[in-house]
Amino acid sequence: MKYLFLLLCMAAGIVEYFIPLGFTADSPAWTHLTYNFSHANFFHLIINMIVFVKLYDIVEWKVLLLGVLIATVISFVPFLAHGYTVGFSGVLFAMLGFMYAVRKFINGIPV
């Protein structure tokens, strides 16, 4: 699963040069999902992939899918549509938020 997401993000980086995958206020609905895998530039892609590999080693694949779901749902919040939105960062932040919530509220571990 980790390598599938790495490949998706790298492929999206290539496709982004030809087809806009991020979303704006007037983008098609499918871009709310594809923006999760696109990146602003090569540096953005590399940093996100490094953080992703480190996080994926800590969490299960279910948390990754939950992160994609949360980032996709949050993309429908109207104030986010001002400008062009891209990046796997939303998925990473959703994964971190889920990890924090589990440690803090479910396991009772002070953070």
N, C-alpha and C positions, 0 to 999 in steps of 0.2 A: 504494500500500500504506500509506503514511504517513497519508493522509486516511481510509482505511478504519478504521485503528486509532483515530484521533482520534474518528471518528463512533461506533465501538463503545464507547469509554470514555464519551463524552458520553451516548449512549443508555442505557448501563448506569447512569449517574448518575440518570437520570430513572426508569428501571424499578425501581431500588433502593428508591424510595419506596413501591412497591406490592408487589414480590416480593423477598424477601431473596436476594441473589446471592452473598453471602459464605458461608463454610462454618464449621460447628461440628462437634463430635464426632458429632452425630446428623443432620447435613444429608444430603440426597441426593447421590449420587456426582457428578452434573453440576455441582454447585457448586464442585468442585475446579478446573474450567475457568473458570466465570463469575466467580469471585472476582478473577481477574486483571484484569477490566475494571470492577469496582465500586470505589467510593471512600467513605471515611468521611464526607466533607463536600465542599462546593464548593471550599474552599481546597486540600484534598488533591488534588482533580481538577486544578485549575489548575496547581499546582506539578508534578505528575507529567507533565502535558501539555507544559509548558515544557521540562522535562528530556528528555522523549521526543523532541520536535522537534529539540533540539540533538544528541542522540545519533543519531537517525536520519540526520541529515545526514552523520555520520561513518561509519556502518556500513552494510552491505547489508541488504536486507530479510530475507535468510536468517538473520542474527544476531537479528533481531526474532522470527522464528518459533522459533528455537532458545531465545530467552529465554522465550517463552510455554511451550514444552515443558518447560524446566528448572523454571520456577516451578510448573507444574502437577504435575510429578513430585515436587518437594519438598513440595508441599502434602499429600502422603500420609504424611509423617513424623508419627508419632503425637503428639509433644509440641507440635506446632503447633495441634492441635485444641482447646486450652484457651482458650475464648473465641471471639469472632466475628472471622474474618480476612477483610479486604478489601484491595484496592489493586493498582494497576499497578506499585507499587514493587518487587515481587518480580521482575517482568519486567525492569525497569530495572537492578536489581542483577545479574541474570543476564547482561544485555548487557554491563555494565561488567566483570564477572568474566571473560567471554569475551574482551573487548577486552584486558584485562590479561594473560590467559594467552597470547594470540597475540603481543602485544608482547614479553613476557618470555621465553617458552619457544620460540616458533617463529621469530620474527624476531630474537631476541637483542638487542633494544633495552633498555637499562637503564631501569627505571621509577623 
